[in-house]
Amino acid sequence: MTKKILYLMMIIISCLSMISCEKKENANNDNDLFSGARYIKTSKAIIGDIENVLSYSGYIEYDEVIDITPKISGKIEKIFVKEGDYVKQNQLLAKIDKNSLEQFQANFNFADKNFKRAQSLYNEKAIDLKTFEEIETQWINAKTNFDFAKENLEVKAPFAGIITNVSMKVNENYDSMLNATGLFRIIGYGEVSTEVFVSDNDIKLIEINQLAKIKANDKHYEGVIEYVSPENDKLSGLNKIKIKVNNQHNELRNNQFVLVELIPQFKRNVIIVPRDALINENTIITVKNNRSLYKKIQTGMTDRHNVEVISGLKAGEDVIIEGNSGLDDNYPVTEFSN
């Protein structure tokens, strides 16, 4: 009986020892996990640029876009270009059939005959000066129209560019009264622009020659404000802004949708930190000897991501951007491991 009791006591002592060891191990783990240090993420203060950006959208407009219409009506004798062709200034695009001159020539011949007859009658004092001048005016008009028609049988490009539309075919009749769209459409590789409409609050910040960024084709293009309307649109109440866009490599297309960023204010080469570093408008938390350190700073411009630091912080210093909420001064911190 005594042996059994001793045996049971040994088992109990062994179990208690194992439990004690396990608790000690758990306590050590808890000390590792809850040592008091706050996990944080930092970012360095850097020298960079900061911009006040106003975002809008618009469409690209080529300054040289025109529908080319023959100056006289008539049958199309020949077309020398097709859609997509690049043409030079004054390049021949089409010819109008010479038979289109018949009516102009008939009108001139009739007016010329009457004018010569009127000259004889006037010299013989058979008609008065007023009648003669009326017939002379008819002759001048008929001659002008005939000469104009002869000079405009050929349709030429007014400037260098791309033919984007050919609306008719050879042997079809062009009528200047009925064909409102023109025979050709040409887009010149000149300046391009976009227009945006801004609110009354934003218009106060905008001036001619301010910078703009145009986003399209997964790229950014430079722009400059060249016109600010002095009046509001009646329907929308907004203000029209015209922006000249750098299309040096002809990558932007006419009527292409673009995102527009107006930059009424900006600073270059200043100290900036992420906005998430701010505890309030003039306080950030840095790190010194693995402890948090509150710093008072003077801030300047702010954009969507960063804030300018005018004083109180040097470039290269680490600032806490995550884990700073509710963090006390001089508190132990440790950086998140990646």
Secondary structure, DSSP 8 states (H G I E B T S, - for coil): -HHHHHHHHHHHHHHHHHHHHHHHHHHHHHHHHTSS-EEEEEEE-EEEEEEEEEEEEEEEEESSEEEE--SS-EEEEEE---TT-EE-TT-EEEEE-GGGGHHHHHHHHHHHHHHHHHHHHHHTTSS-HHHHHHHHHHHHHHHHHHHHHHHTSEEE-SSSEEEEEE---TT-EE-TTT-TT-SEEEEESS-EEEEEEE-HHHHTT--TT-EEEEEETTEEEEEEEEEEEEEE-TTT--EEEEEEE--TT--S-TT-EEEEEEEEEEEEEEEEEEGGGEEETTEEEEEETTEEEEEE-EEEEE-SSEEEEEES--TT-EEEEES-TT--TT-BEEE---
